[in-house]
Amino acid sequence: MIRRTLAVSVALGIALAIVAWPQAIGLSRAPITAHVVSLRGLAIVAAVVVAVVLIVVATRSRRARVLASVAAVLLTLFGAANFAILASRGTAGSDGSPASTAGVTVLAWNTLGDAPGASVIAELAIAEGADIVSLPETTATVGRDVAALMATAGMPMSTFTLAYDNNNPARSTTLLISTELGEYAVDETSRTTLVLPTVIATPTNGTGPTIAAVHTLAPLPPMMLAWQQDLQFVQALCTRDSVIVAGDFNATVDNFAGLGTDSGSTLGECSDAALSGHAAALGTWPTILPPALGSPIDHVLVTDDWVVTGVRVIETHDDFGSDHRPIVAHLAAVR
C-alpha cells in the first residue's frame, strides 16, 4: 500500500511538472502538453477545484487519506507554479505611444471571417492610430473598405491580401500599411504558411522593415506537424535584418520555446512585444473566457531594431463577432 501510494505520487508529480514546464524536455509543441500549457489560467482553476475535492475525500476516507492529501498538495504546487509563471509575464500592459516620429503602432486582430465588419475594424484602427494592421481571416473586400474609411480619416493605407480560398474568408489574410512608411510590395502568388496565408510585405526601395500579417494553423491533433512547420516558417522569417510580424500564431510563448536564436529572442531573432510590455499572460482567445483564463496566441513580434513602448490586449471588442481579442503594440525604432 505504501509503495503504491509512493509510486502514484511520484508519477503524478512528474506528470504535473512536465505539464507545467514542458519546454524543459522539449515537449512544448507536443500533443497534450502544447494544449495544456497554452491555457495556464484554466489549468490553475482546474488544479484548485480538483485539490479541493481531494481534500474533502481525504477528510472522509481513511483509506484514501494519504494519497488524496499528497495529490492535493501536488496540484496546489502545480497551480502555484503556473500562477507564478503568468505573474512574471504580466497582466497589466501599458497604453504607451511611439517614442518618436520613427515609431509605429501595430494592431493585430483575427476577425473570424470579417465578422466585426469594416466600420468596426476601421474605427478601432483609427482610434489606436495604427500604422500597421494585421487582419487574419479578413477578405480583400473588407480590407479595401477598411482602408477607404481610414483614408477618409486622414490615414491612407496600402492594402494587401493573400487568399488561399476565395470562398472561405478564414483562408484570407489582409495587411494594411500606412503610406507614410513608404511603398511596399507583396508577392501574392507565393504560398507562405501551409493552409492559412501569411502576407509578407517588403519595402520596394529596400529601406524599412519587412512587415508580415501572420496566420498559422491551430495545433489540432490531425494538424500538429503542419502547425509546427508553420511556426518554423515564421521563425525563418524572423531572421531577416528588420522585421515586424503580427497576427494569429495559434501558439503561446511556451510553444515558441526553443525556436529563438538566443536567450533574448522569442521566435527566430524576434522578441514578443507582450512579454516586453508586461501583458503576455493576457489571453486573446477565446473571447468567451476572461483574459486571465484565455490563451495568449495573438502576438506582435519584432527584431531588436525596435523597442516596445507600450502594448495591451483590447477587451472592449469581445462582443463584435470575433472570437479573438485585438492586440496593439507601440514601437519605436532603435537608432
Secondary structure, DSSP 8 states (H G I E B T S, - for coil): -HHHHHHHHHHHHHHHHHHH-GGGGT-TTSTTHHHHGGGHHHHHHHHHHHHHHHHHHHHH-TTTHHHHHHHHHHHHHHHHHHHHHHHHH-S--B----SSTT-EEEEE---TTTTT-HHHHHHHHHHHT-SEEEEET--HHHHHHHHHHHHHTT--EEEEEEES-TT-GGGEEEEEEEGGG--EEE-TT---SSSS--EEEEETTS-S-EEEEEE-----GGGHHHHHHHHHHHHHHTTSSSEEEEEE-S--TTTTTT-BSSTT-SBBTBEEHHHHTT-TTS--B-TTS-TTTSB--EEEEE-TTEEEEEEEE--TTTTSS-SS--EEEEEEE--
